[in-house]
């Protein structure tokens, strides 16, 4: 939790991009839940229906869902990289600013290029870790809620026991 508290000021600095990232991540999560259900219905329709218009309409819906899924995935990836890069740069700058205030004797025998590389690498790693875990916590919580809702709708008594 300390890592999140340390990094959140750098990530939440980009609230607009973070909100877009979370919204489209939720849309992508919904698509991953909906697609198997729709695919199952599509297969049932192909086996049962003789009307080609219904099949064409359903095919158009599946294509639209596929395009939406691809677009959503692109936006999530783009905003993730944008937030991660900007936040890591800010964190990197903050740490380097702290390093410049250290006494000169601290750097005796220290390779400054290696130190700078480690700070940059660690900043990127920490920000990526926090962003990925934020997304995982959100999607896992939504999955649990969704599964509990579905289970309750199917059989509340069995779900609660």
C-alpha positions as CSV (number, residue, x, y, z in Angstrom):
1,X,0.0,0.0,0.0
2,X,3.0,2.3,0.6
3,X,4.0,2.0,-3.1
4,X,0.5,3.1,-4.2
5,X,0.5,6.0,-1.8
6,X,4.0,7.0,-3.0
7,X,3.1,6.8,-6.7
8,X,-0.5,8.0,-6.7
9,X,0.5,11.7,-6.7
10,X,2.3,11.2,-10.0
11,X,-0.5,9.1,-11.5
12,X,-3.4,11.2,-10.4
13,X,-1.8,14.2,-11.8
14,X,-3.2,13.0,-15.1
15,X,-6.8,12.5,-14.0
16,X,-8.3,13.1,-17.4
17,X,-6.3,10.3,-19.1
18,X,-6.7,8.1,-16.0
19,X,-10.5,8.4,-16.2
20,X,-10.5,7.6,-20.0
21,X,-8.2,4.7,-19.2
22,X,-10.5,3.3,-16.5
23,X,-13.7,3.9,-18.5
24,X,-12.4,2.1,-21.6
25,X,-10.9,-0.6,-19.5
26,X,-14.4,-1.2,-18.1
27,X,-15.9,-1.2,-21.6
28,X,-13.2,-3.7,-22.7
29,X,-14.0,-5.9,-19.6
30,X,-17.7,-5.8,-20.6
31,X,-16.9,-6.8,-24.1
32,X,-14.9,-9.8,-22.9
33,X,-17.9,-10.8,-20.8
34,X,-20.5,-10.2,-23.6
35,X,-18.6,-11.7,-26.6
36,X,-18.9,-15.4,-25.5
37,X,-22.6,-15.0,-24.8
38,X,-23.2,-13.4,-28.2
39,X,-21.1,-15.9,-30.0
40,X,-23.1,-18.7,-28.4
41,X,-26.4,-17.1,-29.5
42,X,-24.9,-16.6,-33.0
43,X,-24.1,-20.3,-33.3
44,X,-27.6,-21.2,-32.1
45,X,-29.0,-18.8,-34.7
46,X,-27.0,-20.3,-37.5
47,X,-28.2,-23.8,-36.6
48,X,-31.9,-22.8,-36.2
49,X,-32.7,-19.9,-38.5
50,X,-33.4,-20.3,-42.2
51,X,-33.9,-16.5,-42.7
52,X,-30.7,-15.0,-44.1
53,X,-31.7,-11.4,-43.1
54,X,-31.6,-12.3,-39.4
55,X,-28.2,-14.0,-39.9
56,X,-26.9,-10.9,-41.8
57,X,-28.2,-8.6,-39.0
58,X,-26.5,-10.7,-36.3
59,X,-23.3,-10.9,-38.3
60,X,-23.3,-7.1,-38.6
61,X,-23.8,-6.8,-34.8
62,X,-20.8,-9.2,-34.2
63,X,-18.7,-7.1,-36.6
64,X,-19.7,-3.9,-34.8
65,X,-18.8,-5.5,-31.5
66,X,-15.4,-6.6,-32.9
67,X,-14.6,-3.2,-34.2
68,X,-15.7,-1.7,-30.8
69,X,-13.5,-4.2,-29.0
70,X,-10.5,-3.4,-31.2
71,X,-11.0,0.4,-30.8
72,X,-11.4,0.0,-27.0
73,X,-8.3,-2.1,-26.8
74,X,-6.3,0.6,-28.7
75,X,-7.6,3.4,-26.5
76,X,-6.7,1.5,-23.3
77,X,-3.2,0.7,-24.6
78,X,-2.6,4.3,-25.7
79,X,-3.8,5.9,-22.5
80,X,-1.9,3.3,-20.4
81,X,1.3,4.1,-22.2
82,X,0.6,7.9,-22.0
83,X,-0.1,7.8,-18.2
84,X,2.7,5.4,-17.5
85,X,5.3,7.4,-19.4
86,X,4.3,10.8,-18.0
87,X,4.0,9.5,-14.5
88,X,7.4,7.7,-14.7
89,X,9.0,10.8,-16.0
90,X,7.6,12.9,-13.1
91,X,8.7,10.2,-10.6
92,X,12.1,10.1,-12.2
93,X,12.5,13.8,-12.0
94,X,11.4,13.9,-8.3
95,X,13.9,11.2,-7.4
96,X,16.7,12.9,-9.4
97,X,15.9,16.2,-7.7
98,X,16.3,14.4,-4.3
99,X,19.6,12.9,-5.5
100,X,21.0,16.3,-6.4
101,X,20.5,17.4,-2.7
102,X,22.6,14.5,-1.4
103,X,26.1,15.3,-0.2
104,X,28.8,14.9,-2.8
105,X,30.6,12.2,-0.7
106,X,27.6,10.0,-1.1
107,X,28.6,9.6,-4.8
108,X,32.2,8.7,-4.2
109,X,32.8,5.5,-6.1
110,X,29.3,5.4,-7.5
111,X,28.8,5.2,-11.3
112,X,26.4,8.1,-12.0
113,X,25.3,6.7,-15.3
114,X,24.3,3.4,-13.7
115,X,22.5,5.3,-10.9
116,X,20.6,7.4,-13.4
117,X,19.7,4.2,-15.4
118,X,18.5,2.4,-12.2
119,X,16.4,5.4,-11.1
120,X,14.8,5.6,-14.6
121,X,14.2,1.8,-14.7
122,X,12.8,1.6,-11.2
123,X,10.5,4.6,-11.8
124,X,9.0,2.9,-14.9
125,X,8.6,-0.4,-13.1
126,X,6.9,1.1,-10.0
127,X,4.4,3.2,-12.1
128,X,3.6,0.2,-14.3
129,X,3.1,-2.0,-11.3
130,X,0.6,0.4,-9.7
131,X,-1.3,1.1,-12.9
132,X,-1.6,-2.6,-13.7
133,X,-2.7,-3.5,-10.2
134,X,-5.3,-0.6,-10.2
135,X,-6.8,-2.1,-13.3
136,X,-6.7,-5.6,-12.0
137,X,-8.4,-4.6,-8.7
138,X,-11.1,-2.8,-10.7
139,X,-11.8,-5.6,-13.1
140,X,-11.6,-8.4,-10.5
141,X,-14.1,-6.5,-8.3
142,X,-16.4,-6.0,-11.2
143,X,-16.2,-9.7,-12.1
144,X,-17.0,-10.8,-8.5
145,X,-20.0,-8.4,-8.4
146,X,-21.2,-9.6,-11.9
147,X,-20.8,-13.2,-11.0
148,X,-22.6,-12.8,-7.7
149,X,-25.5,-11.0,-9.5
150,X,-25.7,-13.7,-12.2
151,X,-25.6,-16.4,-9.5
152,X,-28.3,-14.7,-7.5
153,X,-30.5,-14.4,-10.6
154,X,-30.1,-18.1,-11.4
155,X,-30.7,-19.4,-7.9
156,X,-30.5,-17.1,-4.9
157,X,-31.0,-19.9,-2.4
158,X,-28.1,-22.0,-3.7
159,X,-25.9,-18.9,-4.0
160,X,-26.4,-17.9,-0.4
161,X,-25.8,-21.3,1.0
